[in-house]
């Protein structure tokens, strides 16, 4: 956290997205981006710096977030219809280029509880793509290895043309988290 503060970032998580960006070059000026699980705003901050004033970043989290220039924050529970309605109002029925998800449930330390909760949030993020992501768009999503991972990977692979798994150096070595970088969304596959 000290390095993040020194570099002007809100959290260490910013370095994870910066590493993914370095490898995959996903974020570009002018894009519209949704950042799920945005608190405290590290990923939104990185995204806003890259998309600049010509783009738009919308961050959503159940936790409050201190305002950030160039980012619209929505405090709401992503698993509710209310949160989705708020997002759709902001989007004005225009699709986004990229969905970022660094969401994680409140961790109990009990894998049989935590893993299903994490996978549920991942499924919700992919479902959101079906209603907001443009054809050819991109999803970057945090997933935890464990029960349901392989099935989820296959599901994402059926929705996007290219899926790669990334483990940024900024992730703790002992963490089971990886990030799926899914490119070229195929909205027609969502009808299955």
Secondary structure, DSSP 8 states (H G I E B T S, - for coil): -HHHHHHT-SSTHHHHHHHHHHHH----TT-EEEEET-TT-HHHHHHHHHH-TTSEEEEEESS-----TTEEEEES-TTSHHHHHHHHHHHTT--EEEEEE-------S-HHHHHHHHHHHHHHHHHHHHHHEEEEEEEEEEEESSTTHHHHHHHHHHHEEEEEEE--TTS-TT--EEEEEEEEE-GGGGG-
